């Protein structure tokens, strides 16, 4: 049986050495090495979207892979692609690291400098395990991305473009369709989710940041279940505690939420810190919100370029939402798409702030009238992003009539007089 092996090695010399040795293994089919964590996850996601059988049996992760630390990367791969056996390549063979690697989901550990016998043994064991898992799964498409839920981050090009309103209604739409939903306020110094939903809760992201192993019980104690059924994980009330939520803590928190909820919506605000960058990188969908004015579009372009430079997200993998859209404005979505190089959402949100004023002032954004054109647009966006189950009614006499491969939302009116 041929064993497909995908090396994830950042250093070019190390990558050549690993590839050369892999090529000597019996029945091995080495793939071209990937240079960083983002490329690895993207490659596996693309292969998984085609078929479970397209995924490699073994992934080799070098200890100096970046920008995501090796153990965190192994944890994410094991969670999202459970039919792939991951082997860590490291110079540290201590029992502590071995235990940490196994806890993260690795199927083996190979020490540097690489030896043929050890590498062959670990690869063979990981490949046999992978084959057994796939045989058990029967090649079913439900197993392609593991037990984890869908993560959507919502970021703002600048302040005041409607980031939090968008995040809240995406979560409400997903919950109304029957999903289990977590709404996370990762705008750590200026988060307003609690204010929009009239919530006072003493626990926050900062409390989870100090926990090394986030169990379901610990997570349950940290979230607040809103009257709508959405589970809220809020930003700390004291802004100075934001520094406690590191990128590593953010990765652990997002991974824990992905394993417990079907949909995780994260409000990242407008300021990119380590935690927000980690969330955007891990997200299945990264949504960037802008308004159709020169200042906001320039800010969106800056944000997209910065994400690309920091290897957080590629422009073509970012979805841009135009909020407060007007047909008469000179800046239309196609122009915004051309300027930013992103994908543009098929839905635009109209400039009808008067519909929101009363519920925003009352802290009852979840009470927004179903006849609101803003709500209709945001819930349609939730369908476009695949957050709404097919067959679930949308606001004001509209219903889902079909769902594409990515959960596209089709709408039609039930009656001309409604």
C-alpha positions as CSV (number, residue, x, y, z in Angstrom):
1,X,0.0,0.0,0.0
2,X,1.3,3.4,-0.9
3,X,1.7,5.9,2.0
4,X,1.3,9.5,1.1
5,X,3.4,11.8,3.2
6,X,3.2,15.6,3.5
7,X,6.1,17.3,5.2
8,X,5.6,20.6,6.9
9,X,9.1,22.1,7.2
10,X,9.9,25.8,7.2
11,X,13.7,25.7,6.6
12,X,14.6,24.9,3.0
13,X,17.7,22.8,3.9
14,X,15.8,20.8,6.4
15,X,12.9,20.3,3.9
16,X,15.3,18.9,1.4
17,X,16.8,16.5,3.9
18,X,13.4,15.3,5.1
19,X,12.1,14.8,1.5
20,X,15.3,12.9,0.5
21,X,14.9,10.5,3.4
22,X,11.2,10.1,2.9
23,X,11.8,9.1,-0.7
24,X,13.9,6.2,0.5
25,X,11.1,4.7,2.5
26,X,9.3,1.7,0.9
27,X,6.0,2.4,-0.8
28,X,6.2,6.1,0.2
29,X,4.8,8.9,-1.9
30,X,6.2,12.2,-0.6
31,X,4.4,15.4,-1.5
32,X,6.1,18.7,-2.0
33,X,6.9,20.2,1.4
34,X,4.8,23.1,2.7
35,X,6.7,26.0,4.3
36,X,4.4,27.2,7.1
37,X,1.4,26.3,9.2
38,X,-1.1,28.3,7.1
39,X,-0.1,26.5,3.9
40,X,-0.4,23.2,5.6
41,X,-3.9,23.8,6.9
42,X,-5.0,25.3,3.6
43,X,-3.6,22.3,1.7
44,X,-5.4,19.8,3.9
45,X,-8.6,21.7,3.7
46,X,-8.5,21.8,-0.1
47,X,-7.8,18.1,-0.3
48,X,-10.5,17.3,2.3
49,X,-13.0,19.3,0.3
50,X,-12.4,17.0,-2.7
51,X,-12.5,13.7,-0.9
52,X,-11.4,11.9,2.3
53,X,-9.3,9.7,0.1
54,X,-7.3,12.7,-1.2
55,X,-5.8,13.4,2.2
56,X,-2.3,12.2,2.9
57,X,-2.0,9.3,5.4
58,X,0.9,11.0,7.3
59,X,1.9,14.6,8.0
60,X,5.4,15.3,9.3
61,X,5.5,18.6,11.3
62,X,9.0,20.0,12.0
63,X,9.5,21.6,15.4
64,X,10.4,25.0,13.9
65,X,7.4,25.3,11.7
66,X,5.8,28.7,11.9
67,X,4.0,31.0,12.5
68,X,1.9,28.7,14.6
69,X,3.9,26.7,17.1
70,X,4.3,23.0,16.2
71,X,2.2,21.6,19.1
72,X,-0.6,24.0,18.4
73,X,-0.5,23.1,14.8
74,X,-0.7,19.4,15.6
75,X,-3.7,20.0,17.8
76,X,-5.5,21.9,15.0
77,X,-4.7,19.3,12.4
78,X,-5.8,16.4,14.7
79,X,-9.1,18.2,15.4
80,X,-10.0,19.2,11.9
81,X,-8.6,16.2,10.0
82,X,-8.8,13.2,12.4
83,X,-8.0,10.7,9.6
84,X,-4.5,12.1,9.2
85,X,-1.7,10.7,11.3
86,X,0.7,13.5,12.5
87,X,4.3,12.8,13.4
88,X,6.5,15.5,15.1
89,X,10.1,16.0,14.1
90,X,12.1,17.4,17.0
91,X,15.5,17.6,18.6
92,X,14.0,17.3,22.0
93,X,13.2,13.6,22.9
94,X,12.3,14.3,26.6
95,X,9.4,12.6,28.2
96,X,7.7,16.0,28.8
97,X,7.7,16.9,25.1
98,X,6.6,13.3,24.1
99,X,3.7,13.6,26.5
100,X,2.8,17.1,25.3
101,X,2.9,15.9,21.6
102,X,0.6,12.9,22.4
103,X,-1.8,15.2,24.2
104,X,-1.9,17.4,21.2
105,X,-2.9,14.5,18.9
106,X,0.4,13.4,17.4
107,X,0.8,9.7,16.5
108,X,4.5,9.6,17.0
109,X,7.7,11.5,17.5
110,X,11.0,11.4,15.4
111,X,14.2,12.8,16.8
112,X,16.8,14.9,15.0
113,X,19.1,14.1,13.3
114,X,16.8,11.9,11.4
115,X,17.5,8.2,11.2
116,X,16.0,5.9,8.5
117,X,14.9,3.1,10.9
118,X,13.2,5.5,13.4
119,X,11.5,7.5,10.6
120,X,10.3,4.4,8.8
121,X,8.9,2.9,12.0
122,X,7.0,6.1,13.0
123,X,5.6,6.7,9.5
124,X,4.5,3.1,9.2
125,X,2.7,3.2,12.5
126,X,1.0,6.5,11.7
127,X,-0.1,5.3,8.3
128,X,-1.6,2.1,9.7
129,X,-3.5,4.1,12.3
130,X,-4.8,6.5,9.5
131,X,-5.8,3.6,7.3
132,X,-7.8,2.0,10.2
133,X,-9.6,5.3,11.0
134,X,-10.6,5.7,7.3
135,X,-11.8,2.1,7.1
136,X,-13.9,2.7,10.2
137,X,-15.3,6.0,8.8
138,X,-16.1,4.3,5.5
139,X,-15.0,7.3,3.5
140,X,-18.1,9.2,4.6
141,X,-18.1,12.9,3.8
142,X,-19.2,13.8,7.4
143,X,-15.8,12.9,8.6
144,X,-13.8,15.2,6.4
145,X,-13.1,17.9,8.8
146,X,-13.5,16.2,12.1
147,X,-15.9,16.9,15.0
148,X,-15.1,20.6,15.1
149,X,-17.7,23.3,14.4
150,X,-17.4,26.2,11.9
151,X,-15.5,29.2,13.1
152,X,-16.3,32.7,11.6
153,X,-14.4,35.8,12.6
154,X,-15.9,39.3,12.1
155,X,-13.4,42.1,11.9
156,X,-13.9,45.8,11.1
157,X,-11.9,47.9,8.7
158,X,-12.1,50.7,11.1
159,X,-14.2,51.7,14.1
160,X,-17.9,52.2,13.7
161,X,-18.5,50.2,10.5
162,X,-20.9,47.7,12.2
163,X,-18.6,44.8,13.2
164,X,-20.4,43.9,16.4
165,X,-23.9,44.2,15.0
166,X,-22.9,41.9,12.2
167,X,-21.3,39.3,14.6
168,X,-24.3,39.3,16.9
169,X,-26.9,38.8,14.1
170,X,-24.8,36.0,12.4
171,X,-24.8,34.2,15.8
172,X,-28.6,34.8,16.2
173,X,-29.3,33.5,12.7
174,X,-27.3,30.4,13.3
175,X,-29.0,29.7,16.6
176,X,-32.4,30.3,15.2
177,X,-31.7,27.6,12.6
178,X,-31.0,25.0,15.3
179,X,-27.2,25.1,15.6
180,X,-25.4,25.3,18.9
181,X,-23.7,28.6,18.8
182,X,-21.0,30.5,20.7
183,X,-20.5,34.2,20.3
184,X,-17.0,35.4,21.4
185,X,-16.1,39.0,22.1
186,X,-12.4,39.1,21.2
187,X,-12.3,42.9,21.0
188,X,-10.5,42.7,24.2
189,X,-10.2,46.4,25.2
190,X,-13.4,47.7,23.6
191,X,-15.8,44.9,23.3
192,X,-19.5,45.8,23.2
193,X,-21.3,42.5,22.8
194,X,-22.4,42.6,26.5
195,X,-23.8,46.1,26.0
196,X,-25.7,45.1,22.8
197,X,-27.3,42.1,24.4
198,X,-27.9,43.7,27.9
199,X,-25.6,41.2,29.7
200,X,-23.6,41.5,32.9
201,X,-21.4,38.5,33.6
202,X,-18.3,38.3,35.7
203,X,-16.3,35.7,33.8
204,X,-14.5,36.5,30.6
205,X,-11.9,35.4,28.1
206,X,-9.2,36.4,30.5
207,X,-10.3,33.8,33.0
208,X,-9.9,31.0,30.4
209,X,-6.5,32.4,29.3
210,X,-4.9,31.2,32.6
211,X,-6.1,27.6,32.1
212,X,-3.7,25.2,30.5
213,X,-6.3,22.5,29.7
214,X,-9.7,23.8,28.9
215,X,-12.1,21.0,29.7
216,X,-15.8,21.1,28.8
217,X,-16.7,21.8,32.5
218,X,-14.2,24.8,32.6
219,X,-15.6,26.1,29.3
220,X,-19.2,25.8,30.6
221,X,-18.3,27.8,33.7
222,X,-16.8,30.6,31.6
223,X,-19.7,31.2,29.1
224,X,-23.0,32.9,29.7
225,X,-26.1,31.4,28.0
226,X,-28.2,34.2,26.7
227,X,-32.0,34.1,26.6
228,X,-31.7,33.5,22.8
229,X,-29.8,30.3,23.4
230,X,-26.5,31.8,22.2
231,X,-23.5,31.0,24.5
232,X,-21.5,34.2,25.2
233,X,-17.8,34.4,26.0
234,X,-17.2,38.0,26.8
235,X,-14.2,40.4,26.7
236,X,-12.9,41.3,30.1
237,X,-14.5,44.3,31.8
238,X,-11.1,45.6,32.8
239,X,-9.4,46.6,29.5
240,X,-5.9,46.1,31.1
241,X,-6.6,42.4,31.3
242,X,-6.5,42.1,27.5
243,X,-2.8,41.4,27.6
244,X,-3.6,38.1,29.5
245,X,-5.2,36.7,26.4
246,X,-2.2,35.8,24.3
247,X,-2.2,34.2,20.9
248,X,-1.5,30.8,22.4
249,X,-4.4,31.2,24.8
250,X,-6.7,32.3,21.9
251,X,-5.8,29.2,20.0
252,X,-6.6,27.0,22.9
253,X,-9.9,28.8,23.5
254,X,-11.0,28.7,19.8
255,X,-10.1,25.0,19.6
256,X,-12.1,24.2,22.7
257,X,-15.1,26.1,21.4
258,X,-14.8,24.5,18.0
259,X,-15.0,21.1,19.6
260,X,-18.1,22.0,21.6
261,X,-20.2,24.2,19.3
262,X,-21.5,23.8,15.8
263,X,-20.9,27.5,15.0
264,X,-18.5,29.8,16.7
265,X,-18.7,33.5,15.8
266,X,-15.9,35.7,17.0
267,X,-16.0,39.5,17.1
268,X,-12.4,40.6,16.6
269,X,-13.1,44.3,16.6
270,X,-10.8,46.6,14.5
271,X,-7.5,46.4,16.4
272,X,-5.4,43.4,15.4
273,X,-3.6,41.9,18.4
274,X,-2.0,38.5,18.9
275,X,-5.3,36.9,20.0
276,X,-7.3,38.3,17.1
277,X,-4.6,37.3,14.6
278,X,-4.7,33.7,15.9
279,X,-8.5,33.6,15.6
280,X,-8.5,35.0,12.1
281,X,-5.9,32.5,11.0
282,X,-7.8,29.5,12.5
283,X,-11.2,30.6,11.1
284,X,-13.0,28.8,8.4
285,X,-14.4,32.1,7.2
286,X,-12.8,35.5,7.9
287,X,-15.3,38.4,7.4
288,X,-14.0,41.9,7.1
289,X,-16.7,44.7,7.4
290,X,-16.4,48.0,5.7
291,X,-18.6,50.9,4.7
292,X,-18.7,52.3,1.1
293,X,-16.6,55.4,1.8
294,X,-13.1,56.3,0.9
295,X,-11.7,56.3,4.5
296,X,-13.2,52.9,5.4
297,X,-12.2,51.2,2.1
298,X,-8.6,52.5,2.5
299,X,-8.6,51.0,6.0
300,X,-9.9,47.7,4.6
301,X,-7.1,47.6,2.1
302,X,-4.5,48.3,4.8
303,X,-6.0,45.5,7.0
304,X,-6.0,43.0,4.1
305,X,-2.4,43.8,3.3
306,X,-1.3,43.6,6.9
307,X,-3.0,40.2,7.3
308,X,-1.1,39.0,4.2
309,X,2.3,40.3,5.3
310,X,1.9,38.7,8.7
311,X,0.7,35.4,7.1
312,X,-2.5,35.6,9.0
313,X,-4.8,35.5,5.9
314,X,-4.5,35.8,2.2
315,X,-6.7,38.5,0.5
316,X,-8.5,35.9,-1.7
317,X,-9.4,33.9,1.4
318,X,-11.0,36.9,3.1
319,X,-14.7,37.8,2.6
320,X,-15.6,41.4,2.6
321,X,-19.0,42.7,3.6
322,X,-20.2,46.2,2.5
323,X,-22.3,47.7,5.3
324,X,-24.6,50.8,5.0
325,X,-24.8,50.3,1.3
326,X,-26.7,52.8,-0.9
327,X,-27.3,52.4,-4.6
328,X,-26.5,56.1,-5.2
329,X,-23.1,56.0,-3.7
330,X,-20.1,56.1,-6.0
331,X,-18.3,53.3,-4.2
332,X,-20.0,50.0,-5.1
333,X,-19.0,46.4,-4.1
334,X,-17.2,45.5,-7.3
335,X,-14.9,48.5,-6.9
336,X,-14.3,47.6,-3.2
337,X,-13.4,44.1,-4.4
338,X,-11.0,45.4,-7.0
339,X,-9.3,47.7,-4.5
340,X,-8.9,45.1,-1.7
341,X,-8.4,41.9,-3.7
342,X,-10.8,40.1,-1.5
343,X,-13.9,38.0,-2.2
344,X,-17.0,40.2,-1.9
345,X,-20.1,38.9,0.0
346,X,-23.1,38.5,-2.3
347,X,-25.2,40.3,0.3
348,X,-24.9,44.0,1.1
349,X,-26.4,45.6,4.2
350,X,-28.5,48.7,3.6
351,X,-28.0,52.0,5.3
352,X,-31.0,52.0,7.5
353,X,-29.6,52.8,10.9
354,X,-33.0,54.1,12.1
355,X,-34.2,50.5,12.3
356,X,-31.4,49.8,14.8
357,X,-31.5,52.9,17.0
358,X,-34.1,51.8,19.5
359,X,-32.8,48.3,20.1
360,X,-29.2,49.5,20.3
361,X,-30.1,52.1,22.9
362,X,-32.0,49.6,24.9
363,X,-29.3,47.0,24.7
364,X,-31.7,44.6,23.0
365,X,-30.3,44.0,19.6
366,X,-31.8,40.5,19.6
367,X,-35.3,42.2,19.6
368,X,-34.8,43.8,16.2
369,X,-38.0,43.6,14.2
370,X,-38.1,40.8,11.7
371,X,-39.3,43.3,9.1
372,X,-36.0,45.2,9.4
373,X,-34.1,45.3,6.1
374,X,-30.9,45.3,8.1
375,X,-31.8,42.1,9.9
376,X,-33.0,40.4,6.7
377,X,-29.7,41.2,5.0
378,X,-27.6,40.0,7.9
379,X,-29.5,36.7,8.2
380,X,-29.2,36.2,4.4
381,X,-25.5,36.7,4.9
382,X,-25.5,34.0,7.6
383,X,-27.0,31.7,5.0
384,X,-24.5,32.6,2.4
385,X,-21.7,31.8,4.8
386,X,-23.2,28.4,5.6
387,X,-24.3,29.2,9.1
388,X,-28.1,28.5,8.6
389,X,-29.6,25.1,8.1
390,X,-31.6,24.6,4.9
391,X,-35.3,24.9,5.4
392,X,-35.2,27.3,8.3
393,X,-37.4,30.5,7.8
394,X,-35.7,33.8,7.4
395,X,-37.3,37.1,8.7
396,X,-40.5,38.6,7.4
397,X,-42.1,35.9,5.3
398,X,-39.1,34.6,3.5
399,X,-37.8,31.1,3.5
400,X,-34.9,29.0,2.5
401,X,-35.5,27.2,-0.8
402,X,-32.2,25.7,-1.4
403,X,-28.7,25.3,0.0
404,X,-25.5,25.0,-2.1
405,X,-22.4,23.0,-1.2
406,X,-21.4,25.9,1.1
407,X,-24.8,26.6,2.5
408,X,-25.9,29.3,0.1
409,X,-29.2,30.9,1.0
410,X,-32.0,31.1,-1.6
411,X,-34.9,33.5,-0.8
412,X,-38.3,33.9,-2.2
413,X,-41.4,35.8,-1.1
414,X,-44.4,33.7,-0.1
415,X,-46.9,36.3,-1.2
416,X,-46.8,39.4,-3.2
417,X,-48.8,41.3,-0.6
418,X,-46.3,40.6,2.3
